[in-house]
Amino acid sequence: MGQRNEGEGNKTAAREYNRDTTEFAKSGQVEGKAREAKQAMEGKDADAMRKAEREGKSHSHGEDRLLKGGAHKSAE
């Protein structure tokens, strides 16, 4: 079955992401994965990971001001 193009605001992808992140949070694996990530950032691949992060951020339009607490969504 082909994937239907839902355009911007893909509700199916959002629903799947929310389901999967909730399952992971409940799985009991969060602390172990956090330790693995910390070790990776301190290990031999740390420079490559930081370089990849900088590259990704270079394509960003910046942090969403609503996420930084600088503004509140208005009730419309």
Z-matrix of the N, CA and C atoms (Angstrom, degrees):
N
C 1 1.453
C 2 1.524 1 108.45
N 3 1.306 2 118.35 1 127.71
C 4 1.457 3 122.89 2 -179.37
C 5 1.511 4 111.97 3 -73.98
N 6 1.308 5 114.62 4 157.38
C 7 1.458 6 120.31 5 179.85
C 8 1.525 7 109.13 6 -86.17
N 9 1.312 8 116.82 7 127.68
C 10 1.453 9 122.30 8 179.77
C 11 1.522 10 109.50 9 -79.03
N 12 1.318 11 117.28 10 135.26
C 13 1.459 12 121.87 11 178.30
C 14 1.522 13 108.81 12 -79.00
N 15 1.310 14 116.27 13 113.31
C 16 1.461 15 120.91 14 179.63
C 17 1.523 16 111.42 15 -96.38
N 18 1.323 17 116.47 16 -2.88
C 19 1.456 18 119.46 17 179.65
C 20 1.512 19 111.76 18 72.66
N 21 1.321 20 114.63 19 -160.93
C 22 1.455 21 120.06 20 -179.63
C 23 1.525 22 109.18 21 -67.24
N 24 1.309 23 116.18 22 141.26
C 25 1.461 24 119.22 23 -178.88
C 26 1.515 25 111.81 24 79.89
N 27 1.320 26 117.40 25 39.59
C 28 1.452 27 124.18 26 -176.76
C 29 1.534 28 110.21 27 -59.95
N 30 1.329 29 116.05 28 104.57
C 31 1.467 30 121.22 29 -175.82
C 32 1.525 31 112.43 30 -68.60
N 33 1.325 32 116.90 31 -33.66
C 34 1.464 33 120.03 32 179.09
C 35 1.520 34 110.28 33 -65.90
N 36 1.318 35 116.95 34 -46.86
C 37 1.467 36 120.70 35 179.12
C 38 1.524 37 110.54 36 -63.03
N 39 1.314 38 117.64 37 -41.46
C 40 1.466 39 121.42 38 179.25
C 41 1.522 40 110.44 39 -62.56
N 42 1.326 41 117.14 40 -43.19
C 43 1.461 42 121.53 41 -179.81
C 44 1.544 43 110.10 42 -63.78
N 45 1.342 44 116.81 43 -43.80
C 46 1.465 45 120.66 44 179.08
C 47 1.524 46 111.05 45 -64.80
N 48 1.329 47 116.86 46 -43.12
C 49 1.469 48 121.11 47 178.72
C 50 1.528 49 110.08 48 -60.68
N 51 1.323 50 116.85 49 -47.70
C 52 1.462 51 121.07 50 -179.45
C 53 1.522 52 110.83 51 -61.20
N 54 1.335 53 117.09 52 -43.18
C 55 1.462 54 121.17 53 179.19
C 56 1.532 55 110.37 54 -62.00
N 57 1.339 56 116.06 55 -48.44
C 58 1.461 57 120.41 56 -176.63
C 59 1.531 58 112.54 57 -66.25
N 60 1.327 59 117.95 58 -40.02
C 61 1.465 60 119.32 59 179.78
C 62 1.526 61 110.82 60 -69.53
N 63 1.320 62 116.93 61 -35.61
C 64 1.461 63 120.24 62 176.66
C 65 1.522 64 110.28 63 -65.11
N 66 1.337 65 117.04 64 -44.14
C 67 1.466 66 120.57 65 178.10
C 68 1.530 67 110.75 66 -60.50
N 69 1.335 68 116.33 67 -43.42
C 70 1.466 69 119.30 68 179.69
C 71 1.523 70 110.77 69 -63.49
N 72 1.318 71 117.36 70 -43.37
C 73 1.465 72 120.95 71 -179.18
C 74 1.533 73 110.75 72 -61.18
N 75 1.317 74 116.89 73 -34.14
C 76 1.463 75 121.13 74 -179.51
C 77 1.526 76 112.67 75 -85.16
N 78 1.323 77 118.07 76 -10.15
C 79 1.467 78 122.23 77 -172.55
C 80 1.523 79 114.73 78 -73.62
N 81 1.334 80 117.42 79 -17.54
C 82 1.449 81 120.04 80 -176.99
C 83 1.519 82 113.30 81 84.28
N 84 1.334 83 117.77 82 7.59
C 85 1.456 84 121.57 83 -177.79
C 86 1.526 85 113.48 84 -97.20
N 87 1.305 86 118.35 85 -4.31
C 88 1.463 87 121.76 86 -171.77
C 89 1.528 88 111.67 87 -60.75
N 90 1.318 89 118.25 88 -50.21
C 91 1.464 90 120.39 89 -177.67
C 92 1.523 91 111.75 90 -62.08
N 93 1.313 92 117.33 91 -42.20
C 94 1.465 93 120.68 92 179.02
C 95 1.522 94 111.69 93 -63.61
N 96 1.317 95 117.09 94 -42.92
C 97 1.470 96 120.71 95 179.00
C 98 1.528 97 110.43 96 -67.76
N 99 1.324 98 117.40 97 -34.20
C 100 1.464 99 120.24 98 177.07
C 101 1.527 100 110.22 99 -65.39
N 102 1.328 101 117.00 100 -41.12
C 103 1.473 102 120.66 101 176.38
C 104 1.526 103 110.83 102 -62.53
N 105 1.335 104 116.36 103 -42.56
C 106 1.468 105 120.30 104 178.15
C 107 1.528 106 110.86 105 -60.58
N 108 1.322 107 116.22 106 -42.34
C 109 1.468 108 120.24 107 -179.84
C 110 1.529 109 110.68 108 -65.13
N 111 1.317 110 116.51 109 -41.62
C 112 1.472 111 120.00 110 178.85
C 113 1.528 112 110.30 111 -63.03
N 114 1.322 113 116.78 112 -43.42
C 115 1.464 114 120.33 113 178.45
C 116 1.528 115 110.89 114 -62.75
N 117 1.327 116 116.93 115 -39.45
C 118 1.463 117 120.27 116 179.11
C 119 1.527 118 110.60 117 -63.96
N 120 1.336 119 116.54 118 -39.13
C 121 1.465 120 120.24 119 -179.69
C 122 1.526 121 112.23 120 -72.04
N 123 1.309 122 116.85 121 -15.00
C 124 1.464 123 121.01 122 178.18
C 125 1.529 124 111.13 123 -105.90
N 126 1.323 125 117.41 124 -3.50
C 127 1.460 126 121.84 125 -174.46
C 128 1.512 127 113.84 126 -96.19
N 129 1.329 128 114.78 127 -162.89
C 130 1.465 129 122.11 128 -174.00
C 131 1.528 130 113.26 129 -66.70
N 132 1.310 131 118.01 130 -21.89
C 133 1.463 132 120.63 131 -178.58
C 134 1.529 133 113.16 132 -94.88
N 135 1.324 134 117.25 133 5.06
C 136 1.463 135 121.28 134 -174.95
C 137 1.522 136 112.51 135 -58.21
N 138 1.326 137 117.71 136 -45.56
C 139 1.470 138 120.10 137 -178.92
C 140 1.523 139 111.21 138 -62.41
N 141 1.322 140 116.91 139 -43.22
C 142 1.467 141 120.70 140 179.99
C 143 1.527 142 110.80 141 -65.10
N 144 1.333 143 116.81 142 -37.25
C 145 1.461 144 120.41 143 179.71
C 146 1.532 145 110.62 144 -68.35
N 147 1.325 146 116.89 145 -41.01
C 148 1.472 147 119.61 146 178.25
C 149 1.525 148 110.82 147 -66.11
N 150 1.328 149 116.26 148 -38.85
C 151 1.464 150 120.35 149 177.58
C 152 1.529 151 109.87 150 -62.39
N 153 1.316 152 117.34 151 -44.26
C 154 1.463 153 121.21 152 178.59
C 155 1.530 154 110.93 153 -62.98
N 156 1.330 155 116.52 154 -38.47
C 157 1.469 156 120.22 155 178.04
C 158 1.529 157 110.62 156 -64.13
N 159 1.338 158 116.73 157 -45.03
C 160 1.466 159 120.01 158 178.51
C 161 1.527 160 110.72 159 -60.95
N 162 1.324 161 116.51 160 -41.50
C 163 1.466 162 120.70 161 179.02
C 164 1.528 163 110.49 162 -61.39
N 165 1.311 164 116.30 163 -45.58
C 166 1.464 165 119.90 164 178.91
C 167 1.519 166 112.03 165 -62.49
N 168 1.323 167 116.24 166 -43.84
C 169 1.465 168 120.40 167 -179.95
C 170 1.520 169 112.02 168 -66.19
N 171 1.328 170 116.96 169 -26.74
C 172 1.465 171 119.58 170 -178.95
C 173 1.527 172 111.61 171 -67.11
N 174 1.324 173 117.14 172 -17.53
C 175 1.463 174 121.40 173 179.73
C 176 1.538 175 111.53 174 -96.26
N 177 1.313 176 116.24 175 -1.45
C 178 1.455 177 121.67 176 -175.86
C 179 1.527 178 111.48 177 -82.74
N 180 1.300 179 114.94 178 152.92
C 181 1.466 180 121.06 179 173.15
C 182 1.523 181 110.14 180 -95.54
N 183 1.318 182 115.30 181 13.41
C 184 1.461 183 119.85 182 178.45
C 185 1.510 184 112.00 183 100.46
N 186 1.314 185 114.31 184 171.46
C 187 1.450 186 122.11 185 -179.93
C 188 1.520 187 109.62 186 -71.53
N 189 1.304 188 116.71 187 143.32
C 190 1.464 189 122.25 188 177.01
C 191 1.524 190 107.96 189 -67.04
N 192 1.316 191 117.28 190 122.43
C 193 1.462 192 120.91 191 -176.87
C 194 1.524 193 112.03 192 -61.33
N 195 1.333 194 117.42 193 -25.22
C 196 1.460 195 119.78 194 178.06
C 197 1.526 196 111.09 195 -71.09
N 198 1.320 197 117.38 196 -26.55
C 199 1.461 198 120.69 197 178.76
C 200 1.516 199 111.65 198 -78.31
N 201 1.319 200 117.69 199 -25.05
C 202 1.456 201 121.59 200 -178.36
C 203 1.526 202 112.13 201 -84.10
N 204 1.299 203 117.90 202 -4.76
C 205 1.449 204 120.83 203 -179.98
C 206 1.514 205 113.38 204 81.77
N 207 1.346 206 116.08 205 11.93
C 208 1.447 207 120.07 206 -178.57
C 209 1.512 208 114.14 207 -80.17
N 210 1.287 209 116.30 208 -13.18
C 211 1.465 210 120.82 209 -179.90
C 212 1.527 211 108.41 210 -154.98
N 213 1.273 212 115.27 211 159.41
C 214 1.457 213 120.10 212 177.11
C 215 1.518 214 108.25 213 -118.20
N 216 1.319 215 114.89 214 145.28
C 217 1.458 216 118.71 215 176.15
C 218 1.521 217 108.30 216 -63.47
N 219 1.299 218 114.89 217 136.50
C 220 1.468 219 118.02 218 178.96
C 221 1.522 220 108.62 219 -85.79
N 222 1.303 221 116.44 220 146.80
C 223 1.460 222 121.60 221 176.31
C 224 1.525 223 107.81 222 -79.31
N 225 1.314 224 114.58 223 115.61
C 226 1.463 225 119.04 224 -178.94
C 227 1.489 226 111.21 225 -110.40
